[in-house]
């Protein structure tokens, strides 16, 4: 181990005996009452010295080995230090560095996020629908280190699909899957782990994003639910972007649960949904900035789930509307008439049907 003060956090001295590492709530840690021996040891945490060398440095300046160990323990437990032995990257790996640092800060990992990005590189995420929103979600996931992002969309790129984070003017007229494949090849930052191929080996996706460009996406959602594939719904409707639900099959509310809750409140909802699917607007609205914000929030939800966190869109939706663009979360419990909660022993055998 070669202790290193976290290179993604600022290191500032409040006074001669008080060091603050980081500045934001949840990450910042303040070490007070530091004498010159401890300050010397902190200055030695550059990643060049291993723990034995730090002990020797501490002895030379008057800090006992136990004091050095305690200082290192506090910094590592607070996520304010990393092990420099795990920070060596491959050539061209600098593109992954910001995402690795972010992942490491979230997990408080001593390896600086290396294990998280390696895990992402083993994941396959399918994106169903690659319009203005879907293509940006796909590109963000690829850039964040997801090793295999597969776009499924039989349509062609239209002029209305062109957006800064998605397709370019040169893509207009091309099949969306072909254009997406070219863009993703440039965006991909994952370095596939040794002995692992991200080619489709028949194992199927670990996650799916539904960003429908035609219809409501409910048929795809039903199929993914039956297959047990976690998935996230994301779309822009008129002036509102909706991220969610993020469905963990058998454990959280599904899209049909949401429809049943809506029907309880508005018996006309199934009729409205059917007509909206069969007669969509001829020129649907999808604001450029809103599409980008929705895609960004959707990507964070997917990554949170893949990285092992409880995503906010589970049992809920995140909604943001123009002109304010201020996100809000709405909770959606499982509906007792849906039968999708087979992961709950009390729910018994699933009775989920189309």
ZADREN-203491 format. One record per residue (C-alpha): x, y, z; residue number from 1; residue in one letter. Coordinates in nm, 3 decimals, always signed. Layout:
// ZADREN-203491
{pt {X; Y; Z}; NUM; 'A'};
...
END
This chain:
// ZADREN-203491
{pt {+0.000; +0.000; +0.000}; 1; 'X'};
{pt {+0.121; +0.348; -0.089}; 2; 'X'};
{pt {-0.110; +0.602; +0.082}; 3; 'X'};
{pt {-0.198; +0.908; -0.122}; 4; 'X'};
{pt {-0.422; +1.199; -0.022}; 5; 'X'};
{pt {-0.717; +1.169; -0.259}; 6; 'X'};
{pt {-0.618; +1.336; -0.590}; 7; 'X'};
{pt {-0.983; +1.422; -0.664}; 8; 'X'};
{pt {-1.023; +1.625; -0.344}; 9; 'X'};
{pt {-0.877; +1.961; -0.248}; 10; 'X'};
{pt {-0.633; +1.975; +0.045}; 11; 'X'};
{pt {-0.655; +2.305; +0.235}; 12; 'X'};
{pt {-0.516; +2.420; +0.569}; 13; 'X'};
{pt {-0.765; +2.603; +0.792}; 14; 'X'};
{pt {-0.475; +2.696; +1.018}; 15; 'X'};
{pt {-0.131; +2.554; +1.089}; 16; 'X'};
{pt {-0.275; +2.253; +1.274}; 17; 'X'};
{pt {-0.601; +2.185; +1.088}; 18; 'X'};
{pt {-0.624; +2.018; +0.746}; 19; 'X'};
{pt {-0.947; +1.993; +0.547}; 20; 'X'};
{pt {-0.969; +1.738; +0.266}; 21; 'X'};
{pt {-1.257; +1.803; +0.027}; 22; 'X'};
{pt {-1.518; +2.081; +0.041}; 23; 'X'};
{pt {-1.864; +1.930; -0.018}; 24; 'X'};
{pt {-2.096; +1.779; +0.246}; 25; 'X'};
{pt {-2.059; +1.403; +0.274}; 26; 'X'};
{pt {-1.701; +1.408; +0.151}; 27; 'X'};
{pt {-1.517; +1.681; +0.340}; 28; 'X'};
{pt {-1.318; +1.570; +0.644}; 29; 'X'};
{pt {-1.136; +1.799; +0.888}; 30; 'X'};
{pt {-0.830; +1.682; +1.083}; 31; 'X'};
{pt {-0.750; +1.910; +1.376}; 32; 'X'};
{pt {-0.480; +1.928; +1.640}; 33; 'X'};
{pt {-0.207; +1.816; +1.403}; 34; 'X'};
{pt {+0.144; +1.859; +1.535}; 35; 'X'};
{pt {+0.447; +1.902; +1.314}; 36; 'X'};
{pt {+0.523; +1.523; +1.309}; 37; 'X'};
{pt {+0.172; +1.447; +1.178}; 38; 'X'};
{pt {+0.194; +1.732; +0.929}; 39; 'X'};
{pt {+0.522; +1.589; +0.801}; 40; 'X'};
{pt {+0.362; +1.247; +0.757}; 41; 'X'};
{pt {+0.071; +1.405; +0.567}; 42; 'X'};
{pt {+0.316; +1.583; +0.339}; 43; 'X'};
{pt {+0.475; +1.243; +0.278}; 44; 'X'};
{pt {+0.146; +1.092; +0.154}; 45; 'X'};
{pt {+0.227; +1.156; -0.211}; 46; 'X'};
{pt {+0.191; +0.797; -0.325}; 47; 'X'};
{pt {+0.567; +0.753; -0.345}; 48; 'X'};
{pt {+0.609; +0.594; +0.000}; 49; 'X'};
{pt {+0.463; +0.265; +0.117}; 50; 'X'};
{pt {+0.337; +0.216; +0.471}; 51; 'X'};
{pt {+0.675; +0.096; +0.597}; 52; 'X'};
{pt {+0.845; +0.403; +0.452}; 53; 'X'};
{pt {+0.581; +0.625; +0.613}; 54; 'X'};
{pt {+0.654; +0.457; +0.949}; 55; 'X'};
{pt {+1.022; +0.532; +0.898}; 56; 'X'};
{pt {+0.944; +0.893; +0.809}; 57; 'X'};
{pt {+0.725; +0.919; +1.117}; 58; 'X'};
{pt {+1.001; +0.784; +1.339}; 59; 'X'};
{pt {+1.247; +1.037; +1.195}; 60; 'X'};
{pt {+1.015; +1.332; +1.270}; 61; 'X'};
{pt {+0.890; +1.207; +1.607}; 62; 'X'};
{pt {+0.558; +1.037; +1.519}; 63; 'X'};
{pt {+0.504; +0.689; +1.664}; 64; 'X'};
{pt {+0.406; +0.407; +1.420}; 65; 'X'};
{pt {+0.068; +0.379; +1.595}; 66; 'X'};
{pt {+0.006; +0.749; +1.531}; 67; 'X'};
{pt {+0.091; +0.704; +1.162}; 68; 'X'};
{pt {-0.141; +0.402; +1.137}; 69; 'X'};
{pt {-0.423; +0.594; +1.304}; 70; 'X'};
{pt {-0.381; +0.886; +1.065}; 71; 'X'};
{pt {-0.385; +0.656; +0.763}; 72; 'X'};
{pt {-0.687; +0.467; +0.900}; 73; 'X'};
{pt {-0.889; +0.786; +0.953}; 74; 'X'};
{pt {-0.811; +0.915; +0.603}; 75; 'X'};
{pt {-0.896; +0.587; +0.431}; 76; 'X'};
{pt {-1.216; +0.530; +0.630}; 77; 'X'};
{pt {-1.332; +0.882; +0.538}; 78; 'X'};
{pt {-1.254; +0.827; +0.170}; 79; 'X'};
{pt {-0.993; +1.103; +0.185}; 80; 'X'};
{pt {-0.701; +0.884; +0.076}; 81; 'X'};
{pt {-0.639; +0.613; -0.182}; 82; 'X'};
{pt {-0.382; +0.344; -0.246}; 83; 'X'};
{pt {-0.153; +0.467; -0.525}; 84; 'X'};
{pt {-0.073; +0.105; -0.616}; 85; 'X'};
{pt {-0.420; +0.082; -0.775}; 86; 'X'};
{pt {-0.408; +0.408; -0.971}; 87; 'X'};
{pt {-0.176; +0.301; -1.249}; 88; 'X'};
{pt {-0.373; +0.307; -1.573}; 89; 'X'};
{pt {-0.310; +0.184; -1.923}; 90; 'X'};
{pt {-0.206; +0.418; -2.208}; 91; 'X'};
{pt {-0.496; +0.640; -2.311}; 92; 'X'};
{pt {-0.668; +0.568; -1.978}; 93; 'X'};
{pt {-0.697; +0.939; -1.894}; 94; 'X'};
{pt {-1.046; +0.948; -2.050}; 95; 'X'};
{pt {-1.165; +0.720; -1.771}; 96; 'X'};
{pt {-0.995; +0.918; -1.493}; 97; 'X'};
{pt {-1.280; +1.164; -1.409}; 98; 'X'};
{pt {-1.539; +0.885; -1.398}; 99; 'X'};
{pt {-1.306; +0.665; -1.195}; 100; 'X'};
{pt {-1.251; +0.944; -0.944}; 101; 'X'};
{pt {-1.625; +1.003; -0.913}; 102; 'X'};
{pt {-1.695; +0.632; -0.865}; 103; 'X'};
{pt {-1.422; +0.605; -0.604}; 104; 'X'};
{pt {-1.556; +0.902; -0.409}; 105; 'X'};
{pt {-1.905; +0.752; -0.402}; 106; 'X'};
{pt {-1.784; +0.415; -0.280}; 107; 'X'};
{pt {-1.500; +0.542; -0.054}; 108; 'X'};
{pt {-1.285; +0.285; -0.231}; 109; 'X'};
{pt {-0.914; +0.270; -0.160}; 110; 'X'};
{pt {-0.855; +0.183; -0.526}; 111; 'X'};
{pt {-0.993; +0.518; -0.643}; 112; 'X'};
{pt {-1.285; +0.361; -0.832}; 113; 'X'};
{pt {-1.091; +0.110; -1.042}; 114; 'X'};
{pt {-1.305; -0.188; -0.935}; 115; 'X'};
{pt {-1.628; +0.001; -1.010}; 116; 'X'};
{pt {-1.521; +0.086; -1.363}; 117; 'X'};
{pt {-1.398; -0.268; -1.420}; 118; 'X'};
{pt {-1.740; -0.393; -1.312}; 119; 'X'};
{pt {-1.913; -0.148; -1.549}; 120; 'X'};
{pt {-1.696; -0.274; -1.832}; 121; 'X'};
{pt {-1.848; -0.621; -1.785}; 122; 'X'};
{pt {-2.205; -0.495; -1.813}; 123; 'X'};
{pt {-2.435; -0.496; -2.112}; 124; 'X'};
{pt {-2.716; -0.239; -2.130}; 125; 'X'};
{pt {-2.974; -0.240; -2.410}; 126; 'X'};
{pt {-3.137; +0.088; -2.511}; 127; 'X'};
{pt {-3.476; +0.044; -2.678}; 128; 'X'};
{pt {-3.549; +0.359; -2.877}; 129; 'X'};
{pt {-3.281; +0.597; -2.999}; 130; 'X'};
{pt {-3.448; +0.929; -3.063}; 131; 'X'};
{pt {-3.332; +1.253; -2.907}; 132; 'X'};
{pt {-3.336; +1.113; -2.555}; 133; 'X'};
{pt {-3.240; +0.749; -2.610}; 134; 'X'};
{pt {-2.926; +0.816; -2.814}; 135; 'X'};
{pt {-2.796; +1.054; -2.549}; 136; 'X'};
{pt {-2.858; +0.799; -2.272}; 137; 'X'};
{pt {-2.671; +0.536; -2.475}; 138; 'X'};
{pt {-2.375; +0.766; -2.539}; 139; 'X'};
{pt {-2.353; +0.875; -2.176}; 140; 'X'};
{pt {-2.350; +0.514; -2.054}; 141; 'X'};
{pt {-2.076; +0.421; -2.301}; 142; 'X'};
{pt {-1.868; +0.722; -2.199}; 143; 'X'};
{pt {-1.918; +0.634; -1.831}; 144; 'X'};
{pt {-1.756; +0.295; -1.885}; 145; 'X'};
{pt {-2.041; +0.051; -1.959}; 146; 'X'};
{pt {-1.867; -0.207; -2.175}; 147; 'X'};
{pt {-2.150; -0.306; -2.408}; 148; 'X'};
{pt {-2.430; -0.065; -2.500}; 149; 'X'};
{pt {-2.669; -0.210; -2.758}; 150; 'X'};
{pt {-2.918; +0.019; -2.935}; 151; 'X'};
{pt {-3.242; -0.129; -3.069}; 152; 'X'};
{pt {-3.437; +0.102; -3.298}; 153; 'X'};
{pt {-3.556; +0.013; -3.650}; 154; 'X'};
{pt {-3.612; +0.376; -3.752}; 155; 'X'};
{pt {-3.392; +0.620; -3.941}; 156; 'X'};
{pt {-3.233; +0.939; -3.812}; 157; 'X'};
{pt {-3.453; +1.241; -3.883}; 158; 'X'};
{pt {-3.355; +1.605; -3.884}; 159; 'X'};
{pt {-3.556; +1.642; -3.564}; 160; 'X'};
{pt {-3.329; +1.385; -3.395}; 161; 'X'};
{pt {-3.017; +1.600; -3.435}; 162; 'X'};
{pt {-2.898; +1.737; -3.103}; 163; 'X'};
{pt {-2.557; +1.831; -2.955}; 164; 'X'};
{pt {-2.535; +1.519; -2.737}; 165; 'X'};
{pt {-2.678; +1.283; -2.996}; 166; 'X'};
{pt {-2.679; +1.258; -3.372}; 167; 'X'};
{pt {-2.510; +1.503; -3.607}; 168; 'X'};
{pt {-2.641; +1.648; -3.932}; 169; 'X'};
{pt {-2.438; +1.392; -4.128}; 170; 'X'};
{pt {-2.638; +1.110; -3.963}; 171; 'X'};
{pt {-2.974; +1.221; -4.107}; 172; 'X'};
{pt {-3.120; +0.947; -4.326}; 173; 'X'};
{pt {-2.905; +0.669; -4.179}; 174; 'X'};
{pt {-3.059; +0.380; -3.983}; 175; 'X'};
{pt {-3.055; +0.479; -3.618}; 176; 'X'};
{pt {-2.881; +0.159; -3.511}; 177; 'X'};
{pt {-2.603; +0.212; -3.764}; 178; 'X'};
{pt {-2.553; +0.577; -3.669}; 179; 'X'};
{pt {-2.566; +0.491; -3.300}; 180; 'X'};
{pt {-2.308; +0.217; -3.344}; 181; 'X'};
{pt {-2.064; +0.463; -3.501}; 182; 'X'};
{pt {-2.114; +0.719; -3.226}; 183; 'X'};
{pt {-2.083; +0.462; -2.948}; 184; 'X'};
{pt {-1.757; +0.332; -3.095}; 185; 'X'};
{pt {-1.612; +0.680; -3.039}; 186; 'X'};
{pt {-1.771; +0.722; -2.695}; 187; 'X'};
{pt {-1.672; +0.390; -2.543}; 188; 'X'};
{pt {-1.415; +0.431; -2.266}; 189; 'X'};
{pt {-1.429; +0.086; -2.107}; 190; 'X'};
{pt {-1.121; -0.131; -2.121}; 191; 'X'};
{pt {-1.260; -0.488; -2.132}; 192; 'X'};
{pt {-1.114; -0.696; -1.847}; 193; 'X'};
{pt {-0.869; -0.969; -1.943}; 194; 'X'};
{pt {-1.042; -1.281; -2.069}; 195; 'X'};
{pt {-1.375; -1.103; -2.110}; 196; 'X'};
{pt {-1.551; -1.019; -2.433}; 197; 'X'};
{pt {-1.830; -0.765; -2.457}; 198; 'X'};
{pt {-1.968; -0.932; -2.769}; 199; 'X'};
{pt {-2.323; -1.061; -2.743}; 200; 'X'};
{pt {-2.271; -1.415; -2.614}; 201; 'X'};
{pt {-2.640; -1.488; -2.573}; 202; 'X'};
{pt {-2.640; -1.406; -2.203}; 203; 'X'};
{pt {-2.863; -1.105; -2.263}; 204; 'X'};
{pt {-2.849; -0.759; -2.106}; 205; 'X'};
{pt {-2.799; -0.688; -1.738}; 206; 'X'};
{pt {-3.017; -0.380; -1.775}; 207; 'X'};
{pt {-3.237; -0.210; -2.034}; 208; 'X'};
{pt {-3.347; +0.148; -2.098}; 209; 'X'};
{pt {-3.682; +0.214; -2.265}; 210; 'X'};
{pt {-3.690; +0.544; -2.451}; 211; 'X'};
{pt {-3.977; +0.483; -2.696}; 212; 'X'};
{pt {-3.990; +0.681; -3.018}; 213; 'X'};
{pt {-4.313; +0.512; -3.127}; 214; 'X'};
{pt {-4.587; +0.371; -2.906}; 215; 'X'};
{pt {-4.562; +0.369; -2.529}; 216; 'X'};
{pt {-4.290; +0.110; -2.471}; 217; 'X'};
{pt {-4.523; -0.102; -2.262}; 218; 'X'};
{pt {-4.486; -0.415; -2.475}; 219; 'X'};
{pt {-4.108; -0.401; -2.432}; 220; 'X'};
{pt {-4.152; -0.337; -2.059}; 221; 'X'};
{pt {-4.379; -0.642; -2.027}; 222; 'X'};
{pt {-4.126; -0.862; -2.207}; 223; 'X'};
{pt {-3.838; -0.742; -1.991}; 224; 'X'};
{pt {-4.043; -0.798; -1.676}; 225; 'X'};
{pt {-4.114; -1.159; -1.775}; 226; 'X'};
{pt {-3.744; -1.214; -1.847}; 227; 'X'};
{pt {-3.646; -1.064; -1.513}; 228; 'X'};
{pt {-3.435; -0.786; -1.669}; 229; 'X'};
{pt {-3.419; -0.464; -1.465}; 230; 'X'};
{pt {-3.520; -0.167; -1.678}; 231; 'X'};
{pt {-3.580; +0.207; -1.673}; 232; 'X'};
{pt {-3.847; +0.404; -1.858}; 233; 'X'};
{pt {-3.743; +0.748; -1.983}; 234; 'X'};
{pt {-3.924; +0.989; -2.212}; 235; 'X'};
{pt {-4.023; +1.347; -2.282}; 236; 'X'};
{pt {-4.395; +1.413; -2.311}; 237; 'X'};
{pt {-4.493; +1.761; -2.420}; 238; 'X'};
{pt {-4.312; +1.986; -2.168}; 239; 'X'};
{pt {-4.231; +1.718; -1.910}; 240; 'X'};
{pt {-3.949; +1.470; -1.890}; 241; 'X'};
{pt {-4.015; +1.153; -1.693}; 242; 'X'};
{pt {-3.741; +0.923; -1.566}; 243; 'X'};
{pt {-3.881; +0.603; -1.421}; 244; 'X'};
{pt {-3.994; +0.374; -1.300}; 245; 'X'};
{pt {-3.672; +0.181; -1.259}; 246; 'X'};
{pt {-3.813; -0.167; -1.234}; 247; 'X'};
{pt {-3.639; -0.444; -1.043}; 248; 'X'};
{pt {-3.859; -0.740; -1.143}; 249; 'X'};
{pt {-4.034; -0.900; -0.851}; 250; 'X'};
{pt {-3.910; -0.638; -0.605}; 251; 'X'};
{pt {-4.035; -0.294; -0.710}; 252; 'X'};
{pt {-4.336; -0.138; -0.881}; 253; 'X'};
{pt {-4.357; -0.186; -1.256}; 254; 'X'};
{pt {-4.506; +0.027; -1.532}; 255; 'X'};
{pt {-4.833; -0.166; -1.513}; 256; 'X'};
{pt {-4.852; -0.083; -1.141}; 257; 'X'};
{pt {-4.832; +0.283; -1.233}; 258; 'X'};
{pt {-5.105; +0.245; -1.494}; 259; 'X'};
{pt {-5.329; +0.068; -1.243}; 260; 'X'};
{pt {-5.275; +0.347; -0.987}; 261; 'X'};
{pt {-5.363; +0.604; -1.254}; 262; 'X'};
{pt {-5.672; +0.407; -1.348}; 263; 'X'};
{pt {-5.783; +0.403; -0.984}; 264; 'X'};
{pt {-5.773; +0.782; -0.990}; 265; 'X'};
{pt {-5.893; +0.830; -1.347}; 266; 'X'};
{pt {-6.102; +0.547; -1.500}; 267; 'X'};
{pt {-6.048; +0.700; -1.846}; 268; 'X'};
{pt {-5.670; +0.650; -1.831}; 269; 'X'};
{pt {-5.664; +0.319; -2.031}; 270; 'X'};
{pt {-5.871; +0.481; -2.308}; 271; 'X'};
{pt {-5.645; +0.786; -2.318}; 272; 'X'};
{pt {-5.333; +0.568; -2.322}; 273; 'X'};
{pt {-5.467; +0.354; -2.608}; 274; 'X'};
{pt {-5.556; +0.657; -2.820}; 275; 'X'};
{pt {-5.225; +0.829; -2.747}; 276; 'X'};
{pt {-5.043; +0.517; -2.865}; 277; 'X'};
{pt {-5.243; +0.483; -3.186}; 278; 'X'};
{pt {-5.263; +0.853; -3.270}; 279; 'X'};
{pt {-4.946; +1.024; -3.144}; 280; 'X'};
{pt {-4.885; +1.397; -3.211}; 281; 'X'};
{pt {-4.764; +1.467; -3.564}; 282; 'X'};
{pt {-4.489; +1.698; -3.435}; 283; 'X'};
{pt {-4.408; +1.594; -3.078}; 284; 'X'};
{pt {-4.228; +1.846; -2.858}; 285; 'X'};
{pt {-3.884; +1.760; -2.723}; 286; 'X'};
{pt {-3.687; +2.062; -2.608}; 287; 'X'};
{pt {-3.311; +2.031; -2.668}; 288; 'X'};
{pt {-3.207; +2.128; -2.316}; 289; 'X'};
{pt {-3.483; +1.922; -2.154}; 290; 'X'};
{pt {-3.384; +1.615; -2.357}; 291; 'X'};
{pt {-3.024; +1.653; -2.244}; 292; 'X'};
{pt {-3.123; +1.698; -1.877}; 293; 'X'};
{pt {-3.356; +1.397; -1.889}; 294; 'X'};
{pt {-3.090; +1.181; -2.055}; 295; 'X'};
{pt {-2.836; +1.285; -1.793}; 296; 'X'};
{pt {-3.068; +1.200; -1.505}; 297; 'X'};
{pt {-3.159; +0.870; -1.668}; 298; 'X'};
{pt {-2.793; +0.776; -1.708}; 299; 'X'};
{pt {-2.723; +0.854; -1.341}; 300; 'X'};
{pt {-3.009; +0.624; -1.239}; 301; 'X'};
{pt {-2.877; +0.339; -1.452}; 302; 'X'};
{pt {-2.523; +0.381; -1.319}; 303; 'X'};
{pt {-2.646; +0.401; -0.960}; 304; 'X'};
{pt {-2.821; +0.067; -1.004}; 305; 'X'};
{pt {-2.526; -0.098; -1.180}; 306; 'X'};
{pt {-2.288; +0.029; -0.912}; 307; 'X'};
{pt {-2.499; -0.120; -0.634}; 308; 'X'};
{pt {-2.680; +0.186; -0.500}; 309; 'X'};
{pt {-3.054; +0.230; -0.445}; 310; 'X'};
{pt {-3.159; +0.441; -0.742}; 311; 'X'};
{pt {-3.413; +0.717; -0.678}; 312; 'X'};
{pt {-3.636; +0.599; -0.965}; 313; 'X'};
{pt {-3.706; +0.264; -0.796}; 314; 'X'};
{pt {-4.071; +0.270; -0.684}; 315; 'X'};
{pt {-4.097; +0.619; -0.826}; 316; 'X'};
{pt {-4.051; +0.860; -1.111}; 317; 'X'};
{pt {-3.836; +1.171; -1.140}; 318; 'X'};
{pt {-4.017; +1.441; -1.333}; 319; 'X'};
{pt {-3.899; +1.777; -1.462}; 320; 'X'};
{pt {-4.102; +2.030; -1.656}; 321; 'X'};
{pt {-4.030; +2.345; -1.850}; 322; 'X'};
{pt {-3.972; +2.627; -1.795}; 323; 'X'};
{pt {-3.824; +2.568; -1.448}; 324; 'X'};
{pt {-3.663; +2.230; -1.514}; 325; 'X'};
{pt {-3.667; +2.158; -1.140}; 326; 'X'};
{pt {-3.673; +1.780; -1.078}; 327; 'X'};
{pt {-3.922; +1.631; -0.835}; 328; 'X'};
{pt {-3.975; +1.271; -0.729}; 329; 'X'};
{pt {-4.312; +1.096; -0.716}; 330; 'X'};
{pt {-4.351; +0.770; -0.526}; 331; 'X'};
{pt {-4.535; +0.475; -0.686}; 332; 'X'};
{pt {-4.594; +0.165; -0.474}; 333; 'X'};
{pt {-4.665; -0.178; -0.617}; 334; 'X'};
{pt {-5.033; -0.214; -0.703}; 335; 'X'};
{pt {-5.212; -0.500; -0.524}; 336; 'X'};
{pt {-5.389; -0.602; -0.846}; 337; 'X'};
{pt {-5.075; -0.623; -1.059}; 338; 'X'};
{pt {-4.914; -0.941; -0.923}; 339; 'X'};
{pt {-4.562; -0.837; -1.024}; 340; 'X'};
{pt {-4.421; -0.871; -0.671}; 341; 'X'};
{pt {-4.315; -1.233; -0.686}; 342; 'X'};
{pt {-3.990; -1.148; -0.508}; 343; 'X'};
{pt {-4.198; -1.086; -0.196}; 344; 'X'};
{pt {-4.272; -1.415; -0.023}; 345; 'X'};
{pt {-4.603; -1.277; +0.097}; 346; 'X'};
{pt {-4.712; -1.209; -0.260}; 347; 'X'};
{pt {-4.711; -1.574; -0.359}; 348; 'X'};
{pt {-4.686; -1.686; -0.719}; 349; 'X'};
{pt {-4.690; -1.408; -0.979}; 350; 'X'};
{pt {-5.017; -1.357; -1.162}; 351; 'X'};
{pt {-4.878; -1.085; -1.391}; 352; 'X'};
{pt {-5.041; -1.090; -1.735}; 353; 'X'};
{pt {-5.071; -0.850; -2.027}; 354; 'X'};
END
